[in-house]
Amino acid sequence: MAEYERSRTMPAAPEHVFDQAANVAQLDAWLPDALHVHPEEPPAVTVHEDHTGEDTSALLRAERDQMRIEWGTREQGGYAGWLQVAGLGSGASEVTAHLSFFDDTHDPGERAARDALDSSLRRLEEQVRLRTENTAG
């Protein structure tokens, strides 16, 4: 089993960050470019991966009272992950994303996983910033 985790501080209230991250219709805006989530009957989703052309059945749960999103494959149990948002005060948040790979065939390797997490957190921050600027102006 392999596990990877990255964190990023974002200049927005935790509620704003969580709402953006948990918006199923806008997950493609911050997830890695090659992944696309298609909602089904909650909590079911299908994840399409461009590199392989495969669709994978998955689950996605967002718990606003805990500021936490959890996801993972349904049938195979190959991977799971979570995103946790924590308030830092002064309107800032720390966002932590974690991936667990239970099957070596799903594990992209340490560098690729950390790059994907860093990129996703950067993209999420940009989406939060755009949303915050649009509601403020």
DSSP file (Angstrom, degrees, kcal/mol; ACC not computed):
  #  RESIDUE AA STRUCTURE BP1 BP2  ACC     N-H-->O    O-->H-N    N-H-->O    O-->H-N    TCO  KAPPA ALPHA  PHI   PSI    X-CA   Y-CA   Z-CA
    1    1 A M              0   0    0      0, 0.0     2,-0.4     0, 0.0   101,-0.2   0.000 360.0 360.0 360.0 138.0    0.0    0.0    0.0
    2    2 A A  E     -A  101   0A   0     99,-2.0    99,-3.1   101,-0.0     2,-0.4  -0.949 360.0-168.3-120.7 141.5    1.2    3.5   -0.9
    3    3 A E  E     -A  100   0A   0     -2,-0.4     2,-0.3    97,-0.2    97,-0.2  -0.985   3.9-176.2-131.9 142.1    0.1    6.8    0.7
    4    4 A Y  E     +A   99   0A   0     95,-2.5    95,-2.9    -2,-0.4     2,-0.3  -0.986   3.0 179.5-136.9 144.6    0.7   10.3   -0.4
    5    5 A E  E     +A   98   0A   0     -2,-0.3     2,-0.3    93,-0.2    93,-0.2  -0.995   4.1 175.2-149.8 139.2   -0.3   13.6    1.3
    6    6 A R  E     -A   97   0A   0     91,-2.2    91,-2.8    -2,-0.3     2,-0.3  -0.977  10.2-159.1-140.6 153.0    0.1   17.3    0.5
    7    7 A S  E     -A   96   0A   0     -2,-0.3     2,-0.3    89,-0.2    89,-0.2  -0.925   5.8-174.1-131.7 156.9   -1.2   20.5    2.1
    8    8 A R  E     -A   95   0A   0     87,-2.0    87,-2.9    -2,-0.3     2,-0.4  -0.981  22.2-130.3-151.5 137.9   -1.6   24.1    1.0
    9    9 A T  E     -A   94   0A   0     -2,-0.3    85,-0.2    85,-0.2   116,-0.0  -0.744  26.2-165.2 -87.7 136.1   -2.6   27.3    2.7
   10   10 A M  E     -A   93   0A   0     83,-3.3    83,-2.8    -2,-0.4     2,-2.0  -0.973  25.2-127.5-126.5 139.0   -5.4   29.2    1.0
   11   11 A P  S    S+     0   0    0      0, 0.0     2,-0.3     0, 0.0    81,-0.2  -0.370  79.1  85.0 -83.4  61.6   -6.4   32.8    1.6
   12   12 A A  S    S-     0   0    0     -2,-2.0    -2,-0.2    81,-0.1    79,-0.1  -0.987  86.6 -87.6-154.8 155.7  -10.1   32.1    2.1
   13   13 A A    >>  -     0   0    0     -2,-0.3     4,-2.0     1,-0.1     3,-0.6  -0.326  41.8-116.0 -62.8 147.3  -12.5   31.0    4.8
   14   14 A P  H 3> S+     0   0    0      0, 0.0     4,-2.9     0, 0.0     5,-0.2   0.834 114.2  58.1 -58.1 -33.9  -12.8   27.2    5.2
   15   15 A E  H 3> S+     0   0    0      2,-0.2     4,-2.4     1,-0.2     5,-0.2   0.896 107.2  47.5 -63.4 -39.7  -16.5   27.3    4.2
   16   16 A H  H <> S+     0   0    0     -3,-0.6     4,-1.9     2,-0.2    -1,-0.2   0.916 113.9  46.9 -66.9 -43.1  -15.6   28.9    0.9
   17   17 A V  H  X S+     0   0    0     -4,-2.0     4,-2.6     2,-0.2    -2,-0.2   0.946 114.2  47.0 -64.3 -48.1  -12.8   26.5    0.2
   18   18 A F  H  X S+     0   0    0     -4,-2.9     4,-2.8     1,-0.2     5,-0.2   0.929 109.9  52.9 -61.0 -45.9  -15.0   23.5    1.1
   19   19 A D  H  X S+     0   0    0     -4,-2.4     4,-0.6    -5,-0.2    -1,-0.2   0.891 112.8  44.7 -58.7 -40.2  -18.0   24.6   -1.0
   20   20 A Q  H >< S+     0   0    0     -4,-1.9     3,-0.8     1,-0.2    -1,-0.2   0.932 115.1  47.2 -68.5 -45.5  -15.8   25.0   -4.0
   21   21 A A  H 3< S+     0   0    0     -4,-2.6    -2,-0.2     1,-0.2    -1,-0.2   0.860 113.7  47.9 -64.6 -36.0  -14.0   21.7   -3.5
   22   22 A A  H 3< S+     0   0    0     -4,-2.8     2,-1.1    -5,-0.2    -1,-0.2   0.504  78.4 112.8 -87.0  -4.5  -17.3   19.8   -2.9
   23   23 A N    X<  -     0   0    0     -3,-0.8     3,-1.9    -4,-0.6     4,-0.2  -0.571  52.0-163.8 -73.2 101.4  -19.1   21.2   -5.9
   24   24 A V  G >  S+     0   0    0     -2,-1.1     3,-1.1     1,-0.3     4,-0.3   0.833  85.7  59.6 -58.2 -34.9  -19.5   18.0   -8.0
   25   25 A A  G 3  S+     0   0    0      1,-0.2    -1,-0.3     2,-0.1     3,-0.1   0.697 112.9  38.6 -67.7 -18.2  -20.3   20.0  -11.1
   26   26 A Q  G X  S+     0   0    0     -3,-1.9     3,-1.3    -6,-0.2     4,-0.4   0.188  78.5 108.3-119.3  16.3  -16.9   21.8  -10.9
   27   27 A L  G X> S+     0   0    0     -3,-1.1     4,-2.5     1,-0.3     3,-1.7   0.870  73.9  63.8 -60.5 -36.1  -14.6   19.0   -9.7
   28   28 A D  G 34 S+     0   0    0     -4,-0.3    -1,-0.3     1,-0.3     7,-0.1   0.747  90.4  68.7 -60.2 -22.1  -13.0   19.0  -13.2
   29   29 A A  G <4 S+     0   0    0     -3,-1.3    -1,-0.3     1,-0.2    -2,-0.2   0.742 117.8  17.2 -70.7 -22.4  -11.8   22.5  -12.6
   30   30 A W  T <4 S+     0   0    0     -3,-1.7    94,-0.3    -4,-0.4    93,-0.3   0.595 102.5  92.9-126.7 -16.1   -9.3   21.4   -9.9
   31   31 A L  S  < S-     0   0    0     -4,-2.5    86,-0.0     1,-0.2     6,-0.0  -0.294  97.0 -68.6 -68.9 164.5   -8.8   17.7  -10.2
   32   32 A P    >   -     0   0    0      0, 0.0     3,-2.3     0, 0.0    -1,-0.2  -0.246  51.4-112.6 -52.8 144.3   -5.9   16.5  -12.4
   33   33 A D  T 3  S+     0   0    0      1,-0.3    -2,-0.1    -3,-0.1    17,-0.1   0.772 113.6  57.1 -51.5 -32.7   -6.5   17.3  -16.1
   34   34 A A  T 3  S+     0   0    0     15,-0.1    16,-2.9    16,-0.1     2,-0.4   0.501  94.7  79.1 -83.1  -3.7   -6.8   13.6  -17.0
   35   35 A L  E <   -B   49   0A   0     -3,-2.3     2,-0.4    14,-0.2    14,-0.2  -0.883  52.9-178.7-111.7 137.4   -9.7   12.9  -14.6
   36   36 A H  E     -B   48   0A   0     12,-2.0    12,-3.1    -2,-0.4     2,-0.5  -0.996  14.2-149.4-134.8 128.3  -13.3   13.7  -15.1
   37   37 A V  E     -B   47   0A   0     -2,-0.4    10,-0.2    10,-0.2    -9,-0.2  -0.847   7.9-168.4-103.8 129.3  -16.1   13.0  -12.6
   38   38 A H  E     -B   46   0A   0      8,-3.0     8,-2.3    -2,-0.5   -13,-0.1  -0.963  21.8-131.9-116.5 115.3  -19.7   12.3  -13.7
   39   39 A P  E     +B   45   0A   0      0, 0.0     6,-0.2     0, 0.0     2,-0.1  -0.320  31.0 167.7 -68.0 147.2  -22.3   12.3  -11.0
   40   40 A E        -     0   0    0      4,-2.2     5,-0.1     1,-0.0     6,-0.0  -0.272  61.1 -26.9-125.7-144.0  -24.8    9.5  -10.7
   41   41 A E  S >  S-     0   0    0     -2,-0.1     3,-2.6     1,-0.1    -1,-0.0  -0.690 102.1 -71.8 -75.9 113.8  -27.1    8.7   -7.8
   42   42 A P  T 3  S+     0   0    0      0, 0.0    19,-0.1     0, 0.0    -1,-0.1  -0.159 121.9  20.6 -53.5 138.3  -25.3   10.1   -4.8
   43   43 A P  T 3  S+     0   0    0      0, 0.0    17,-2.5     0, 0.0     2,-0.2  -0.944 109.4  91.5 -92.8  14.8  -22.8    9.1   -3.5
   44   44 A A  E <   + C   0  59A   0     -3,-2.6    -4,-2.2    15,-0.2     2,-0.3  -0.452  46.4 164.0 -75.1 140.0  -22.0    7.2   -6.7
   45   45 A V  E     -BC  39  58A   0     13,-2.4    13,-2.9    -6,-0.2     2,-0.4  -0.945  31.0-131.5-142.0 162.7  -19.9    8.8   -9.4
   46   46 A T  E     -BC  38  57A   0     -8,-2.3    -8,-3.0    -2,-0.3     2,-0.6  -0.982  17.3-153.3-116.3 133.3  -18.0    7.6  -12.5
   47   47 A V  E     -BC  37  56A   0      9,-2.9     9,-2.6    -2,-0.4     2,-0.5  -0.928   5.9-159.0-108.9 122.9  -14.5    8.7  -13.0
   48   48 A H  E     -BC  36  55A   0    -12,-3.1   -12,-2.0    -2,-0.6     2,-0.6  -0.877   2.7-156.6-101.8 130.2  -13.2    8.8  -16.5
   49   49 A E  E  >> -BC  35  54A   0      5,-2.6     4,-2.4    -2,-0.5     5,-0.6  -0.932   4.9-157.7-109.2 118.2   -9.4    8.8  -17.0
   50   50 A D  T  45S+     0   0    0    -16,-2.9    -1,-0.1    -2,-0.6   -15,-0.1   0.871  88.6  59.5 -60.7 -40.1   -8.2   10.2  -20.3
   51   51 A H  T  45S+     0   0    0    -17,-0.2    -1,-0.2     1,-0.2   -16,-0.1   0.870 122.3  22.1 -60.6 -38.5   -4.9    8.4  -20.3
   52   52 A T  T  45S-     0   0    0     -3,-0.4    -1,-0.2     2,-0.2    -2,-0.2   0.637  94.8-131.8-102.9 -17.1   -6.5    4.9  -20.3
   53   53 A G  T  <5 +     0   0    0     -4,-2.4     2,-0.2     1,-0.3    -3,-0.2   0.573  61.3 139.7  74.7   8.9   -9.9    5.8  -21.7
   54   54 A E  E   < -C   49   0A   0     -5,-0.6    -5,-2.6    -6,-0.0     2,-0.4  -0.576  47.3-145.5 -91.0 148.4  -11.4    3.8  -18.8
   55   55 A D  E     -C   48   0A   0     -7,-0.2     2,-0.4    -2,-0.2    -7,-0.2  -0.930  17.3-164.1-106.2 135.6  -14.4    4.6  -16.6
   56   56 A T  E     -C   47   0A   0     -9,-2.6    -9,-2.9    -2,-0.4     2,-0.3  -0.977  19.1-126.7-123.8 132.4  -14.3    3.6  -13.0
   57   57 A S  E     +C   46   0A   0     -2,-0.4    17,-2.6   -11,-0.2    18,-0.3  -0.614  43.9 163.8 -74.3 131.5  -17.2    3.3  -10.6
   58   58 A A  E     -CD  45  73A   0    -13,-2.9   -13,-2.4    -2,-0.3     2,-0.4  -0.877  33.8-125.1-142.7 172.2  -16.4    5.4   -7.5
   59   59 A L  E     -CD  44  72A   0     13,-2.7    13,-1.6    -2,-0.3     2,-0.4  -0.945  18.1-170.9-121.8 145.7  -18.0    6.9   -4.4
   60   60 A L  E     + D   0  71A   0    -17,-2.5     2,-0.4    -2,-0.4    11,-0.2  -0.972   5.2 179.7-140.0 121.5  -17.8   10.6   -3.3
   61   61 A R  E     - D   0  70A   0      9,-3.0     9,-2.9    -2,-0.4     2,-0.5  -0.983   8.7-165.7-125.7 132.2  -19.0   11.9    0.0
   62   62 A A  E     - D   0  69A   0     -2,-0.4     2,-0.7     7,-0.2     7,-0.2  -0.975   0.2-169.4-117.9 123.8  -18.8   15.4    1.2
   63   63 A E  E >>> - D   0  68A   0      5,-3.4     5,-1.9    -2,-0.5     3,-1.1  -0.864   2.9-176.1-114.2  95.3  -19.4   16.1    4.9
   64   64 A R  G >45S+     0   0    0     -2,-0.7     3,-0.6     1,-0.3    -1,-0.2   0.866  82.0  59.0 -62.8 -37.2  -19.8   19.9    5.4
   65   65 A D  G 345S+     0   0    0      1,-0.3    -1,-0.3     2,-0.1    -2,-0.0   0.750 116.8  35.0 -64.8 -21.0  -20.0   19.7    9.1
   66   66 A Q  G <45S-     0   0    0     -3,-1.1    -1,-0.3     2,-0.2    -2,-0.2   0.443 104.3-129.5-105.8  -4.7  -16.6   18.0    9.1
   67   67 A M  T <<5 +     0   0    0     -4,-0.9    18,-2.6    -3,-0.6     2,-0.4   0.910  66.5 130.2  54.5  45.2  -15.2   20.1    6.2
   68   68 A R  E   < -DE  63  84A   0     -5,-1.9    -5,-3.4    16,-0.2     2,-0.4  -0.987  44.7-165.6-137.1 138.8  -14.1   16.7    4.6
   69   69 A I  E     -DE  62  83A   0     14,-2.4    14,-2.4    -2,-0.4     2,-0.4  -0.981  12.8-171.8-119.5 134.0  -14.6   15.0    1.3
   70   70 A E  E     +DE  61  82A   0     -9,-2.9    -9,-3.0    -2,-0.4     2,-0.3  -0.964   8.4 168.3-126.6 145.6  -13.9   11.3    0.9
   71   71 A W  E     +DE  60  81A   0     10,-2.5    10,-2.6    -2,-0.4     2,-0.3  -0.964   3.8 148.7-148.6 163.9  -13.7    9.2   -2.3
   72   72 A G  E     -DE  59  80A   0    -13,-1.6   -13,-2.7    -2,-0.3     8,-0.2  -0.939  48.2 -70.5 177.0 166.9  -12.7    5.9   -3.6
   73   73 A T  E     -D   58   0A   0      6,-2.0   -15,-0.3    -2,-0.3   -16,-0.0  -0.395  36.1-149.2 -71.1 149.5  -13.3    3.1   -6.1
   74   74 A R  S    S+     0   0    0    -17,-2.6   -16,-0.1    -2,-0.1    -1,-0.1   0.968  82.0  17.4 -84.6 -65.8  -16.4    1.1   -5.6
   75   75 A E  S    S+     0   0    0    -18,-0.3   -17,-0.1     1,-0.1    -2,-0.0   0.948 129.2  39.2 -78.9 -49.9  -15.9   -2.5   -6.8
   76   76 A Q  S    S-     0   0    0    -19,-0.2    -1,-0.1     1,-0.1    -2,-0.1   0.830  81.5-146.8 -75.9 -33.0  -12.1   -2.9   -7.0
   77   77 A G        +     0   0    0      2,-0.1    25,-0.2     1,-0.0     3,-0.1   0.819  48.1 143.3  68.5  29.9  -11.0   -1.0   -3.9
   78   78 A G        +     0   0    0      1,-0.2    24,-2.2    24,-0.1    25,-1.3   0.814  63.6   1.3 -74.5 -32.3   -7.9    0.1   -5.7
   79   79 A Y  E     - F   0 101A   0     22,-0.2    -6,-2.0    23,-0.2     2,-0.3  -0.987  54.5-175.4-153.2 161.9   -7.6    3.5   -4.2
   80   80 A A  E     +EF  72 100A   0     20,-2.3    20,-3.2    -2,-0.3     2,-0.3  -0.960  10.2 176.2-149.8 162.3   -9.2    6.0   -1.8
   81   81 A G  E     -EF  71  99A   0    -10,-2.6   -10,-2.5    -2,-0.3     2,-0.3  -0.981  11.2-157.0-160.0 170.3   -8.6    9.6   -0.8
   82   82 A W  E     -EF  70  98A   0     16,-2.0    16,-2.9    -2,-0.3     2,-0.4  -0.989   8.0-150.9-151.6 158.3   -9.8   12.5    1.2
   83   83 A L  E     -EF  69  97A   0    -14,-2.4   -14,-2.4    -2,-0.3     2,-0.4  -0.999  15.8-167.4-131.4 128.1   -9.5   16.2    1.4
   84   84 A Q  E     -EF  68  96A   0     12,-2.8    12,-2.7    -2,-0.4     2,-0.5  -0.964   5.1-159.2-121.8 132.0   -9.7   18.1    4.7
   85   85 A V  E     - F   0  95A   0    -18,-2.6     2,-0.4    -2,-0.4    10,-0.2  -0.937  12.2-177.9-110.9 130.6  -10.2   21.8    5.1
   86   86 A A  E     - F   0  94A   0      8,-2.5     8,-3.0    -2,-0.5     2,-0.2  -0.992  25.3-122.7-129.9 135.5   -9.2   23.5    8.4
   87   87 A G  E     - F   0  93A   0     -2,-0.4     6,-0.3     6,-0.2   -74,-0.1  -0.528  18.2-172.6 -75.1 140.3   -9.6   27.1    9.3
   88   88 A L  E     -     0   0A   0      4,-2.9     5,-0.2     1,-0.3    -1,-0.1   0.380  45.0-110.6-109.1   0.1   -6.4   29.0   10.3
   89   89 A G  E >  S+ F   0  92A   0      3,-0.7     3,-1.7     1,-0.0    -1,-0.3  -0.100  95.2  67.7  85.8 165.8   -8.1   32.2   11.5
   90   90 A S  T 3  S-     0   0    0      1,-0.3     3,-0.1    -3,-0.1   -77,-0.0   0.756 130.3 -64.3  56.1  27.1   -7.9   35.6    9.8
   91   91 A G  T 3  S+     0   0    0      1,-0.3     2,-0.3   -79,-0.1    -1,-0.3   0.672 106.5 121.7  75.7  16.8   -9.9   34.2    6.8
   92   92 A A  E <   - F   0  89A   0     -3,-1.7    -4,-2.9   -81,-0.2    -3,-0.7  -0.757  41.2-162.1-111.6 160.4   -7.3   31.6    5.8
   93   93 A S  E     -AF  10  87A   0    -83,-2.8   -83,-3.3    -2,-0.3     2,-0.5  -0.960  15.8-139.3-137.6 153.7   -7.5   27.8    5.5
   94   94 A E  E     -AF   9  86A   0     -8,-3.0    -8,-2.5    -2,-0.3     2,-0.5  -0.977  20.8-162.8-111.8 129.4   -5.2   24.9    5.3
   95   95 A V  E     -AF   8  85A   0    -87,-2.9   -87,-2.0    -2,-0.5     2,-0.5  -0.950   4.0-169.2-115.6 126.6   -6.3   22.2    2.8
   96   96 A T  E     -AF   7  84A   0    -12,-2.7   -12,-2.8    -2,-0.5     2,-0.4  -0.962   1.5-166.9-117.6 130.4   -4.8   18.7    3.0
   97   97 A A  E     -AF   6  83A   0    -91,-2.8   -91,-2.2    -2,-0.5     2,-0.4  -0.950   7.5-172.4-116.5 137.2   -5.3   16.1    0.3
   98   98 A H  E     -AF   5  82A   0    -16,-2.9   -16,-2.0    -2,-0.4     2,-0.4  -0.988   6.6-167.8-133.5 136.7   -4.5   12.4    0.9
   99   99 A L  E     -AF   4  81A   0    -95,-2.9   -95,-2.5    -2,-0.4     2,-0.4  -0.983   0.4-169.1-124.8 137.7   -4.4    9.4   -1.5
  100  100 A S  E     -AF   3  80A   0    -20,-3.2   -20,-2.3    -2,-0.4     2,-0.6  -0.995   4.8-162.4-124.2 128.7   -4.1    5.8   -0.6
  101  101 A F  E     +AF   2  79A   0    -99,-3.1   -99,-2.0    -2,-0.4   -22,-0.2  -0.950  11.6 177.0-112.9 115.6   -3.4    3.1   -3.2
  102  102 A F  S    S+     0   0    0    -24,-2.2     2,-0.5    -2,-0.6   -23,-0.2   0.579  72.6  54.3 -91.6 -12.7   -4.3   -0.4   -2.1
  103  103 A D  S >> S-     0   0    0    -25,-1.3     3,-2.1     1,-0.1     4,-0.8  -0.988  76.0-142.8-126.9 122.7   -3.4   -2.0   -5.4
  104  104 A D  T 34 S+     0   0    0     -2,-0.5     3,-0.3     1,-0.3    -1,-0.1   0.756  98.7  66.7 -57.8 -25.8    0.1   -1.4   -6.9
  105  105 A T  T 34 S+     0   0    0      1,-0.2    -1,-0.3    -3,-0.0   -27,-0.0   0.747 103.6  45.8 -70.0 -20.8   -1.4   -1.2  -10.4
  106  106 A H  T <4 S+     0   0    0     -3,-2.1    -1,-0.2   -28,-0.2    -2,-0.2   0.675  88.6 101.2 -89.8 -19.6   -3.3    2.0   -9.4
  107  107 A D     <  -     0   0    0     -4,-0.8     3,-0.1    -3,-0.3   -28,-0.0  -0.533  53.0-167.0 -73.1 116.8   -0.2    3.6   -7.8
  108  108 A P        -     0   0    0      0, 0.0     4,-0.3     0, 0.0    -1,-0.2   0.552  50.1 -99.0 -79.9  -5.4    1.3    6.2  -10.2
  109  109 A G     >  -     0   0    0      1,-0.1     4,-2.5     2,-0.1     5,-0.2  -0.116  37.8 -76.9 100.3 156.8    4.5    6.4   -8.1
  110  110 A E  H  > S+     0   0    0      1,-0.2     4,-2.6     2,-0.2     5,-0.3   0.913 125.8  46.0 -59.1 -49.6    5.5    9.0   -5.5
  111  111 A R  H  > S+     0   0    0      1,-0.2     4,-2.6     2,-0.2    -1,-0.2   0.933 115.6  45.4 -63.0 -46.4    6.6   11.8   -7.8
  112  112 A A  H  > S+     0   0    0     -4,-0.3     4,-2.3     2,-0.2    -1,-0.2   0.895 114.6  48.8 -64.4 -40.5    3.5   11.6  -10.0
  113  113 A A  H  X S+     0   0    0     -4,-2.5     4,-2.4     2,-0.2    -2,-0.2   0.934 114.1  44.5 -66.4 -45.6    1.1   11.4   -7.0
  114  114 A R  H  X S+     0   0    0     -4,-2.6     4,-2.9    -5,-0.2     5,-0.2   0.894 113.2  51.1 -67.8 -38.5    2.7   14.3   -5.2
  115  115 A D  H  X S+     0   0    0     -4,-2.6     4,-2.6    -5,-0.3    -1,-0.2   0.917 111.4  48.6 -61.9 -42.2    2.8   16.4   -8.4
  116  116 A A  H  X S+     0   0    0     -4,-2.3     4,-2.4    -5,-0.2    -2,-0.2   0.905 112.9  47.4 -65.2 -41.5   -0.9   15.6   -9.0
  117  117 A L  H  X S+     0   0    0     -4,-2.4     4,-2.6     2,-0.2     5,-0.2   0.939 113.6  47.3 -64.7 -46.6   -1.8   16.6   -5.5
  118  118 A D  H  X S+     0   0    0     -4,-2.9     4,-2.2     1,-0.2    -2,-0.2   0.924 114.1  47.6 -60.3 -44.7    0.2   19.8   -5.6
  119  119 A S  H  X S+     0   0    0     -4,-2.6     4,-2.6    -5,-0.2    -1,-0.2   0.904 112.0  49.8 -63.4 -42.7   -1.3   20.7   -9.0
  120  120 A S  H  X S+     0   0    0     -4,-2.4     4,-2.6     2,-0.2    -2,-0.2   0.913 111.4  47.9 -64.1 -43.3   -4.8   19.9   -7.8
  121  121 A L  H  X S+     0   0    0     -4,-2.6     4,-2.3     2,-0.2    -1,-0.2   0.880 111.9  50.5 -66.2 -36.8   -4.4   22.0   -4.7
  122  122 A R  H  X S+     0   0    0     -4,-2.2     4,-2.0    -5,-0.2    -2,-0.2   0.924 112.4  46.7 -63.7 -44.8   -3.0   24.9   -6.7
  123  123 A R  H  X S+     0   0    0     -4,-2.6     4,-2.3   -93,-0.3    -2,-0.2   0.880 110.7  52.4 -66.2 -38.4   -5.9   24.7   -9.1
  124  124 A L  H  X S+     0   0    0     -4,-2.6     4,-2.7   -94,-0.3     5,-0.2   0.923 107.8  51.9 -62.4 -43.5   -8.4   24.5   -6.2
  125  125 A E  H  X S+     0   0    0     -4,-2.3     4,-2.6     1,-0.2    -2,-0.2   0.907 109.2  50.1 -59.4 -41.3   -6.8   27.7   -4.8
  126  126 A E  H  X S+     0   0    0     -4,-2.0     4,-2.6     2,-0.2    -1,-0.2   0.909 110.8  49.0 -63.7 -41.9   -7.3   29.4   -8.1
  127  127 A Q  H  X S+     0   0    0     -4,-2.3     4,-2.3     2,-0.2    -2,-0.2   0.902 112.4  48.2 -63.8 -41.0  -10.9   28.4   -8.3
  128  128 A V  H  X S+     0   0    0     -4,-2.7     4,-2.8     2,-0.2    -2,-0.2   0.914 111.5  50.4 -64.0 -42.8  -11.5   29.6   -4.7
  129  129 A R  H  X S+     0   0    0     -4,-2.6     4,-2.6    -5,-0.2    -2,-0.2   0.924 111.4  47.9 -63.0 -44.7   -9.8   32.9   -5.5
  130  130 A L  H  X S+     0   0    0     -4,-2.6     4,-2.3     2,-0.2    -1,-0.2   0.909 113.9  47.0 -62.0 -42.7  -11.9   33.4   -8.7
  131  131 A R  H  X S+     0   0    0     -4,-2.3     4,-2.0     2,-0.2    -2,-0.2   0.917 113.1  48.4 -65.9 -43.2  -15.1   32.6   -6.8
  132  132 A T  H  X S+     0   0    0     -4,-2.8     4,-1.6     1,-0.2    -2,-0.2   0.901 112.9  47.7 -64.6 -41.9  -14.2   34.9   -3.9
  133  133 A E  H  X S+     0   0    0     -4,-2.6     4,-1.6    -5,-0.2    -1,-0.2   0.891 111.6  50.9 -66.3 -39.5  -13.3   37.8   -6.3
  134  134 A N  H  < S+     0   0    0     -4,-2.3    -2,-0.2     1,-0.2    -1,-0.2   0.851 112.9  44.6 -68.5 -34.3  -16.5   37.3   -8.2
  135  135 A T  H  < S+     0   0    0     -4,-2.0    -1,-0.2     1,-0.2    -2,-0.2   0.758 114.4  50.3 -80.9 -23.5  -18.7   37.4   -5.1
  136  136 A A  H  <        0   0    0     -4,-1.6    -2,-0.2    -5,-0.2    -1,-0.2   0.771 360.0 360.0 -80.6 -26.6  -16.8   40.4   -3.7
  137  137 A G     <        0   0    0     -4,-1.6    -2,-0.2    -5,-0.1    -1,-0.2   0.419 360.0 360.0-105.8 360.0  -17.1   42.4   -6.8
